[in-house]
Amino acid sequence: MLAYEPCPASRLRMLALNDPYCRTGFAYEPYETTLIATGLSLITIVTPDHDSDFSVHAIDALATSLETAAT
């Protein structure tokens, strides 16, 4: 399942699992952060099994498409 909707919230608490600055060679530990923005969209993808080849490919393809569209 794939769901899309505009995000009315402008302040979201999140866990930064990866370095948002993409620095290499530095030790990184995930940390909680607050994202404040406007004009965001929420996209939810539900797959049958998080670790299956299908699920990994579907999530990766969606993320790549969204990243490409944003640039």
C-alpha positions as CSV (number, residue, x, y, z in Angstrom):
1,M,0.0,0.0,0.0
2,L,1.2,3.5,-0.8
3,A,-0.5,6.5,0.8
4,Y,0.2,10.2,0.2
5,E,-1.1,13.3,1.9
6,P,0.0,16.9,2.6
7,C,1.5,17.3,6.1
8,P,-0.3,20.0,8.0
9,A,2.2,19.9,10.9
10,S,5.1,22.3,10.8
11,R,7.0,20.8,13.7
12,L,7.9,17.1,13.8
13,R,10.0,15.2,16.3
14,M,12.2,12.7,14.7
15,L,15.2,10.4,15.2
16,A,18.1,11.1,12.9
17,L,19.4,7.6,12.1
18,N,22.0,8.9,9.6
19,D,24.2,12.0,9.6
20,P,22.1,14.6,7.9
21,Y,25.3,16.4,6.7
22,C,26.7,13.2,5.1
23,R,30.1,13.6,6.7
24,T,32.4,10.7,6.4
25,G,35.1,9.6,8.8
26,F,33.2,10.9,11.9
27,A,31.7,8.7,14.6
28,Y,27.9,9.2,14.5
29,E,25.2,8.3,17.0
30,P,21.5,8.7,16.2
31,Y,19.9,11.6,18.1
32,E,16.4,13.1,18.4
33,T,15.8,16.3,16.5
34,T,12.9,18.6,15.6
35,L,12.2,19.3,12.0
36,I,10.4,22.7,11.4
37,A,9.2,23.2,7.8
38,T,6.3,24.1,5.6
39,G,4.9,22.4,2.5
40,L,5.9,18.9,3.5
41,S,4.2,15.7,2.3
42,L,3.7,12.5,4.2
43,I,4.2,9.3,2.2
44,T,3.5,5.9,3.8
45,I,4.5,2.6,2.2
46,V,3.3,-0.6,3.7
47,T,4.9,-3.8,2.5
48,P,4.2,-7.5,3.4
49,D,7.6,-8.1,5.2
50,H,10.2,-5.4,6.0
51,D,13.2,-7.7,5.2
52,S,12.0,-9.4,2.0
53,D,13.6,-8.6,-1.3
54,F,10.4,-7.2,-2.6
55,S,10.0,-4.8,0.4
56,V,13.6,-3.7,0.4
57,H,13.4,-3.0,-3.4
58,A,10.0,-1.2,-3.1
59,I,11.2,1.1,-0.3
60,D,14.5,1.8,-2.0
61,A,12.8,2.5,-5.4
62,L,10.3,4.9,-3.7
63,A,13.1,6.7,-1.7
64,T,15.3,7.1,-4.9
65,S,12.3,8.4,-6.9
66,L,11.5,11.0,-4.2
67,E,15.1,12.1,-3.8
68,T,15.5,12.4,-7.6
69,A,12.2,14.4,-7.9
70,A,13.4,16.8,-5.1
71,T,16.6,17.8,-6.9
